[in-house]
């Protein structure tokens, strides 16, 4: 009788021989107890040395087709076009999660067989997302996600990987996108493109951890004025990025996606780290500094655990001014005062006819870029032909294309 673990093939053969001798054992007999023990020892040895490979997904699909009498044409609703069915069954196209879910639901092929991994299940969470609505084709062109064959078909896999890079489901508050709470959230905005952009911003942030921790309450009006004075220098936007990183705040520039109508966003990561995302869709110096300080004002005043993302289409600033969200008004006021102190502007330093000399004189007095003065004048007079040569067109994006990680 073998009463110890089976350690080698010789023990294994002896155990199998003994099991054969005990097959006629009577219930509740010592022989039956020995049979049960020997069987358990053999199973343990086989699990370790002769594991049974999971069924091949393609063979399982073909077996199920044979059982149900299905043709390749019958598989089109579950896999896609006739050519896709042919490519999948011939091993020339991998199964996507979308295909697997369909085969599981309608043909009852288990997830662990389709995923080819014992005990595995389909990814859960985010089940309400329509993955193929994400602009994965454009994202692949920009190298945000791998450039695979038929990105739309593999949208769920691509987006889940990007979400993991961004910190996981907990990092991206999808519910806030659905609520559309921001007052400067363009009604024409493609929500899925917006989500993709925000996820990309968070993924880039996590690639480059900051050395310093953000201290809540450290952003004061005087801080914004200090940041605005960095505009005085030719590489001011990059100096601002460096300054903010030392304060534990990310500044990430990611070009906007089509149909996002987006200038910037203020995002609070789960650990309390603020992220400023800018698109630079209007590549002007005045626009950069207003957008930056506006999002910083949101960080200082409005980001909370329940409102972790604030989206801004600043082209909407003049629309529905009477009903404008109070947080947006507060952010605008804090931004204006950060760029040009209220006491200075109220003295009307640019009286009468606006001239370039007056703009440059005030800029030199405040030690800020003259584009900021020009931008304020243009906005308040609602005349965007005025001083158009002095707002620094196409002078920001190039800095970040070189300097952005």
VMD Tcl script that draws the C-alpha trace (Angstrom):
set ca {
  {0.00 0.00 0.00}
  {1.31 3.47 -0.94}
  {0.52 5.93 1.84}
  {2.83 8.79 0.88}
  {2.95 11.36 -1.91}
  {3.76 10.09 -5.40}
  {7.15 11.57 -6.24}
  {8.14 9.93 -9.54}
  {6.86 7.91 -12.47}
  {7.73 4.63 -10.79}
  {5.50 5.49 -7.82}
  {2.84 6.63 -10.28}
  {2.83 3.33 -12.16}
  {2.60 1.39 -8.89}
  {-0.30 3.54 -7.78}
  {-2.20 2.98 -11.03}
  {-1.63 -0.75 -10.71}
  {-2.90 -0.72 -7.14}
  {-5.98 1.29 -8.13}
  {-6.79 -1.34 -10.74}
  {-6.59 -4.04 -8.06}
  {-8.93 -2.09 -5.79}
  {-11.63 -1.30 -8.35}
  {-13.98 -3.95 -6.92}
  {-13.64 -2.72 -3.34}
  {-16.81 -2.69 -1.26}
  {-18.20 0.54 0.20}
  {-17.04 1.41 3.74}
  {-14.26 -1.17 3.59}
  {-10.55 -0.57 4.26}
  {-9.95 -1.33 0.58}
  {-12.39 1.48 -0.43}
  {-10.57 3.90 1.88}
  {-7.29 2.92 0.26}
  {-8.81 3.32 -3.22}
  {-9.96 6.86 -2.41}
  {-6.55 7.75 -1.02}
  {-4.71 6.30 -4.01}
  {-7.02 8.11 -6.44}
  {-6.41 11.44 -4.68}
  {-2.63 10.93 -4.75}
  {-2.71 10.06 -8.46}
  {-4.81 13.14 -9.27}
  {-2.38 15.39 -7.39}
  {0.56 13.92 -9.32}
  {-1.24 14.23 -12.67}
  {-2.26 17.83 -12.00}
  {1.39 18.69 -11.40}
  {3.09 16.64 -14.10}
  {0.41 16.01 -16.74}
  {-1.83 19.09 -16.72}
  {-4.69 19.03 -19.20}
  {-4.45 21.94 -21.59}
  {-7.63 24.00 -22.00}
  {-9.53 23.37 -25.23}
  {-8.38 25.43 -28.19}
  {-10.88 28.28 -28.76}
  {-11.10 27.68 -32.52}
  {-11.62 23.95 -32.07}
  {-14.32 24.69 -29.48}
  {-16.09 27.02 -31.92}
  {-15.92 24.47 -34.72}
  {-17.16 21.73 -32.38}
  {-20.11 23.91 -31.33}
  {-20.87 24.71 -34.98}
  {-20.88 20.99 -35.77}
  {-23.18 20.29 -32.80}
  {-25.67 22.93 -33.90}
  {-25.28 22.33 -37.63}
  {-24.08 25.90 -38.27}
  {-22.33 27.07 -41.43}
  {-19.84 29.92 -41.76}
  {-22.68 32.11 -42.99}
  {-24.57 31.36 -39.76}
  {-21.61 32.71 -37.77}
  {-21.74 36.19 -39.32}
  {-24.05 37.63 -36.60}
  {-21.57 36.55 -33.90}
  {-18.22 37.27 -35.54}
  {-18.87 39.89 -38.20}
  {-18.61 39.76 -41.97}
  {-18.22 36.53 -43.91}
  {-14.56 37.34 -44.54}
  {-13.97 37.87 -40.81}
  {-15.61 34.52 -40.04}
  {-13.32 32.83 -42.56}
  {-10.21 34.57 -41.17}
  {-11.10 33.65 -37.57}
  {-11.82 30.00 -38.32}
  {-8.58 29.73 -40.31}
  {-6.53 31.28 -37.50}
  {-5.70 34.42 -39.48}
  {-7.61 36.84 -37.22}
  {-7.65 36.74 -33.40}
  {-10.94 36.73 -31.56}
  {-11.86 40.14 -30.17}
  {-13.61 40.57 -26.82}
  {-16.72 41.64 -28.71}
  {-16.72 38.38 -30.68}
  {-16.06 36.34 -27.54}
  {-18.91 37.92 -25.63}
  {-21.26 37.20 -28.55}
  {-20.13 33.57 -28.85}
  {-20.51 33.14 -25.12}
  {-23.99 34.67 -25.06}
  {-25.49 33.03 -28.13}
  {-23.55 29.78 -28.54}
  {-22.87 29.12 -24.83}
  {-19.11 28.68 -25.28}
  {-17.52 29.40 -21.90}
  {-15.36 32.46 -21.29}
  {-12.44 30.38 -20.03}
  {-12.43 28.37 -23.28}
  {-12.64 31.48 -25.48}
  {-9.98 33.27 -23.44}
  {-7.93 30.05 -23.42}
  {-7.15 30.35 -19.73}
  {-8.61 28.13 -16.98}
  {-10.82 29.98 -14.53}
  {-10.72 33.25 -16.47}
  {-13.69 35.53 -17.01}
  {-14.48 38.41 -19.28}
  {-13.42 41.80 -17.88}
  {-16.24 43.29 -15.86}
  {-17.10 46.88 -15.02}
  {-17.84 49.69 -17.49}
  {-20.46 47.47 -19.11}
  {-22.55 50.48 -20.15}
  {-19.80 51.86 -22.39}
  {-20.21 51.42 -26.13}
  {-16.58 50.68 -26.86}
  {-16.77 51.13 -30.62}
  {-17.78 54.78 -30.11}
  {-14.30 55.65 -28.89}
  {-12.28 57.27 -31.72}
  {-9.72 54.45 -31.67}
  {-8.80 54.86 -35.34}
  {-7.66 58.44 -34.74}
  {-6.08 57.42 -31.43}
  {-4.07 54.71 -33.18}
  {-2.83 57.27 -35.75}
  {-1.57 59.38 -32.84}
  {0.03 56.33 -31.17}
  {-2.21 56.65 -28.10}
  {-3.14 53.00 -28.58}
  {-1.46 50.22 -30.62}
  {-2.14 50.41 -34.35}
  {-3.78 46.99 -34.71}
  {-5.80 45.59 -37.58}
  {-9.38 46.88 -37.39}
  {-9.09 49.09 -34.26}
  {-12.89 49.54 -34.05}
  {-13.41 45.82 -33.66}
  {-10.78 45.71 -30.91}
  {-11.88 48.95 -29.26}
  {-12.65 47.37 -25.89}
  {-9.22 45.74 -25.59}
  {-7.44 48.92 -26.70}
  {-9.38 51.21 -24.38}
  {-9.13 48.90 -21.37}
  {-5.35 48.86 -21.73}
  {-5.27 52.67 -21.93}
  {-7.55 52.93 -18.89}
  {-5.16 50.67 -16.96}
  {-2.29 52.97 -18.01}
  {-4.34 55.90 -16.70}
  {-4.67 54.22 -13.30}
  {-7.70 51.99 -13.72}
  {-11.44 52.44 -13.59}
  {-11.22 54.22 -10.24}
  {-9.03 56.96 -11.72}
  {-11.46 57.92 -14.48}
  {-14.81 59.08 -13.06}
  {-16.95 58.06 -16.03}
  {-20.14 59.13 -14.25}
  {-19.06 62.77 -14.40}
  {-18.86 62.60 -18.20}
  {-22.40 61.25 -18.40}
  {-23.71 64.00 -16.14}
  {-22.14 66.76 -18.25}
  {-22.14 69.07 -15.25}
  {-19.66 71.63 -16.56}
  {-21.25 74.91 -17.63}
  {-18.74 75.18 -20.47}
  {-19.39 71.74 -21.84}
  {-20.31 72.19 -25.51}
  {-23.58 70.44 -26.37}
  {-22.02 69.28 -29.65}
  {-19.17 67.57 -27.83}
  {-18.52 63.88 -28.54}
  {-18.50 62.40 -25.03}
  {-16.46 59.37 -26.07}
  {-13.80 61.56 -27.71}
  {-13.72 63.68 -24.56}
  {-13.30 60.61 -22.35}
  {-10.50 59.34 -24.59}
  {-8.68 62.67 -24.35}
  {-8.95 62.78 -20.55}
  {-7.78 59.15 -20.25}
  {-4.77 59.97 -22.43}
  {-3.92 62.96 -20.21}
  {-4.08 60.79 -17.08}
  {-2.01 58.05 -18.71}
  {0.74 60.55 -19.56}
  {0.65 61.90 -16.02}
  {1.12 58.44 -14.53}
  {4.10 57.81 -16.82}
  {6.00 60.63 -15.13}
  {5.45 60.66 -11.34}
  {6.07 64.00 -9.65}
  {8.64 64.32 -6.88}
  {6.59 66.75 -4.80}
  {3.12 66.40 -3.29}
  {0.46 69.05 -3.90}
  {-0.57 70.94 -0.77}
  {-4.24 71.82 -0.83}
  {-4.71 75.55 -0.41}
  {-1.28 76.42 -1.78}
  {-2.76 78.04 -4.91}
  {-3.54 81.63 -3.94}
  {-4.25 84.73 -6.07}
  {-0.64 85.82 -5.51}
  {0.52 82.42 -6.81}
  {-1.40 82.92 -10.04}
  {0.17 86.37 -10.46}
  {3.60 84.83 -9.93}
  {2.87 82.22 -12.60}
  {1.58 84.90 -14.99}
  {4.88 86.76 -14.70}
  {6.61 83.74 -16.23}
  {4.95 84.80 -19.50}
  {7.53 87.60 -19.66}
  {10.09 85.03 -20.81}
  {10.22 83.50 -24.28}
  {9.97 79.96 -22.88}
  {7.42 81.01 -20.27}
  {4.97 78.12 -20.90}
  {7.72 75.58 -20.20}
  {8.79 77.50 -17.10}
  {5.18 77.37 -15.93}
  {5.15 73.60 -16.41}
  {8.35 73.26 -14.40}
  {7.04 75.56 -11.66}
  {3.77 73.66 -11.33}
  {5.48 70.28 -11.19}
  {7.50 71.53 -8.23}
  {4.16 72.39 -6.60}
  {2.87 68.85 -7.24}
  {0.63 69.84 -10.17}
  {0.81 68.26 -13.61}
  {0.62 70.36 -16.78}
  {-0.02 68.03 -19.72}
  {-0.56 69.22 -23.30}
  {-2.52 66.82 -25.51}
  {-3.97 68.01 -28.85}
  {-7.76 67.90 -28.94}
  {-9.65 65.17 -30.73}
  {-12.27 66.02 -33.38}
  {-15.66 67.04 -31.94}
  {-14.34 67.76 -28.45}
  {-14.51 71.59 -28.68}
  {-12.06 71.62 -25.84}
  {-9.53 74.11 -24.50}
  {-8.62 72.49 -21.23}
  {-9.61 70.54 -18.16}
  {-8.82 70.42 -14.48}
  {-8.68 66.85 -13.16}
  {-8.17 65.55 -9.62}
  {-6.49 62.15 -9.37}
  {-7.66 59.79 -6.58}
  {-4.54 60.56 -4.51}
  {-5.34 64.29 -4.59}
  {-2.83 65.25 -7.31}
  {-4.22 67.91 -9.67}
  {-3.73 67.55 -13.42}
  {-4.12 70.48 -15.81}
  {-4.75 69.29 -19.36}
  {-4.56 71.78 -22.24}
  {-5.22 71.23 -25.95}
  {-3.72 74.44 -27.43}
  {-6.39 74.26 -30.13}
  {-6.03 78.06 -30.34}
  {-2.25 78.24 -30.53}
  {-1.84 81.75 -29.11}
  {0.12 83.10 -26.18}
  {-2.82 85.04 -24.72}
  {-5.05 81.96 -24.95}
  {-2.46 79.71 -23.30}
  {-2.08 81.89 -20.23}
  {-5.80 82.48 -19.80}
  {-6.56 78.75 -20.15}
  {-3.78 77.78 -17.76}
  {-4.79 80.18 -15.02}
  {-8.47 79.37 -15.52}
  {-7.85 75.66 -14.88}
  {-5.61 76.51 -11.93}
  {-8.46 78.56 -10.49}
  {-10.66 75.47 -10.73}
  {-7.98 73.47 -8.91}
  {-7.82 76.09 -6.18}
  {-11.57 76.56 -5.78}
  {-13.72 73.86 -7.31}
  {-12.21 70.39 -7.68}
  {-13.53 67.96 -5.06}
  {-13.78 64.20 -4.58}
  {-17.31 64.33 -6.03}
  {-16.42 66.74 -8.88}
  {-13.05 65.49 -10.06}
  {-13.19 66.72 -13.65}
  {-14.07 70.19 -14.94}
  {-14.15 70.61 -18.72}
  {-13.80 73.95 -20.48}
  {-14.71 75.16 -23.93}
  {-13.69 78.77 -23.37}
  {-15.24 79.84 -26.67}
  {-18.53 79.68 -24.74}
  {-17.51 82.50 -22.38}
  {-19.79 85.06 -24.03}
  {-22.72 82.66 -24.48}
  {-25.56 82.76 -21.95}
  {-23.51 85.07 -19.74}
  {-26.46 85.75 -17.43}
  {-27.00 82.09 -16.63}
  {-23.30 81.18 -16.52}
  {-22.26 78.75 -13.81}
  {-21.02 80.59 -10.70}
  {-17.87 78.48 -10.57}
  {-16.97 79.52 -14.10}
  {-17.55 83.16 -13.25}
  {-15.36 82.81 -10.18}
  {-12.63 81.09 -12.19}
  {-12.79 83.85 -14.85}
  {-12.47 86.56 -12.21}
  {-9.57 84.85 -10.49}
  {-7.87 84.39 -13.87}
  {-8.30 88.01 -14.92}
  {-6.90 89.22 -11.61}
  {-4.03 86.76 -11.82}
  {-3.04 88.01 -15.26}
  {-3.69 91.71 -14.67}
  {-4.45 92.83 -11.09}
  {-7.93 94.32 -10.76}
  {-6.64 97.58 -9.23}
  {-4.32 98.11 -12.19}
  {-7.01 97.48 -14.83}
  {-9.60 99.65 -13.07}
  {-7.26 102.63 -13.43}
  {-7.88 102.23 -17.19}
  {-4.22 102.19 -18.21}
  {-5.14 101.97 -21.91}
  {-7.27 105.07 -22.33}
  {-8.77 106.31 -25.56}
  {-7.40 104.84 -28.72}
  {-5.67 101.52 -28.22}
  {-2.09 101.62 -29.42}
  {0.72 99.11 -29.51}
  {2.85 101.47 -27.42}
  {0.26 101.48 -24.61}
  {0.01 97.68 -24.68}
  {3.78 97.26 -24.46}
  {4.12 99.89 -21.74}
  {1.59 98.15 -19.49}
  {3.14 94.76 -20.21}
  {6.56 96.09 -19.20}
  {5.10 97.63 -16.05}
  {3.53 94.31 -15.01}
  {6.40 92.20 -16.35}
  {4.04 90.00 -18.40}
  {3.82 89.19 -22.11}
  {2.06 91.93 -24.16}
  {-0.14 89.24 -25.71}
  {-1.98 89.03 -22.39}
  {-2.83 92.73 -22.55}
  {-3.83 92.47 -26.21}
  {-6.05 89.47 -25.47}
  {-7.85 91.29 -22.65}
  {-8.50 94.33 -24.84}
  {-9.79 92.20 -27.73}
  {-12.14 90.26 -25.47}
  {-13.57 93.26 -23.64}
  {-14.11 95.21 -26.84}
  {-15.38 92.08 -28.62}
  {-13.15 93.03 -31.54}
  {-10.88 90.16 -32.58}
  {-9.41 92.04 -35.53}
  {-7.82 94.43 -33.07}
  {-4.14 93.80 -32.17}
  {-4.27 90.46 -33.98}
  {-0.53 90.58 -34.66}
  {0.28 90.81 -30.96}
  {-1.45 87.80 -29.41}
  {1.38 85.40 -30.23}
  {-0.15 83.14 -32.84}
  {1.55 79.76 -33.34}
  {4.12 80.45 -30.64}
  {3.13 77.91 -27.96}
  {2.47 74.50 -29.44}
  {5.99 74.19 -30.83}
  {7.45 74.58 -27.32}
  {5.53 71.58 -26.05}
  {6.14 69.44 -29.11}
  {9.81 69.68 -28.17}
  {9.49 69.78 -24.41}
  {6.57 67.42 -23.71}
  {7.48 63.86 -22.68}
}
mol new
graphics top color blue
foreach p $ca { graphics top sphere $p radius 0.5 }
foreach p [lrange $ca 0 end-1] q [lrange $ca 1 end] { graphics top cylinder $p $q radius 0.2 }
display resetview
